[in-house]
Amino acid sequence: MRTDFETIAIEPAGEHVAVLCFDRPERANAMNTRMGLELREVFMDLYVDPGELRCLVVTGRGGRVFSAGGDLKDRDGMTEVQWQHQHAIFEQMIRQLRDCPIPVIAAVNGAAYAGGCEFALCCDFLYCARGARFALTETTLGIIPGACGTVNLPQAVGERRAREIIYTGAPFSAEDALAWGLVNRICEPETLLDEAIATATRIAGNAPLSIRQAKKSMTISTQVDRASGYAFELEAYRSLVGSEDRKEGVRAFVEKRKPKFTGK
């Protein structure tokens, strides 16, 4: 996976962990067509071959904004066809993010509005800085969420709360996001990224095949009935029994040492 991008930055953050940073602080890290293409490329590459990467943390450049969503200044004056073409790129990017085989943690360092909030909702889970703000503002702009917002938000906060958030378009606080189940943890701004990386590092220390299969199983279970979800879980479980990592995990437990997982 290449790292020479224009609108995002990818940097290693220890063994098997990397940080992806939205890197348009002068435009509130808003997503233009180039960012959509670059994010799509990253997550497509991870789907094909994550290599040694086992967990990814996503944050925004600067201290005040995670992402303001789609770049409305860039969109101003677009024809309907141009708008639809750009959104098709965003749609493909979101699908690639949802299909990413490794865990993706959102470290929401500031405002996460509209598409920025939707991107965070597509991650496996979220940490946020104290003072971060969230909103799905699309209905105030004549559109609706178009990056899985109406799919993911009800699962995170419940249907009735999601209806209120989307219908009003009103911002809400980090404390509300925590109480409603949207974020897992509120961190001080200066420790947010370190805490997210620490969690990512712990995840990366577990068996990578197990993490990927657990992620697949949980993704499926939220879309099907319980019996079908359990059937998929069992297939995912059985696929790991013959793995080298399963043998290494048991061996390390018996020998009272830290396991050395290889993803095989």
Secondary structure, DSSP 8 states (H G I E B T S, - for coil): -----SSEEEEE-STTEEEEEE--GGGTT-B-HHHHHHHHHHHHHHHH--TT--EEEEEESSSSEEE-SB-HHHHTT--HHHHHHHHHHHHHHHHHHHT-SS-EEEEE-SEEETHHHHHHHHSSEEEEETT-EEE--GGGTTS---SSHHHHHHHHH-HHHHHHHHHH---EEHHHHHHHTS-SEEE-TTTHHHHHHHHHHHHHTS-HHHHHHHHHHHHHHTTS-HHHHHHHHHHHHHHHHTSHHHHHHHHHHHTTS-------
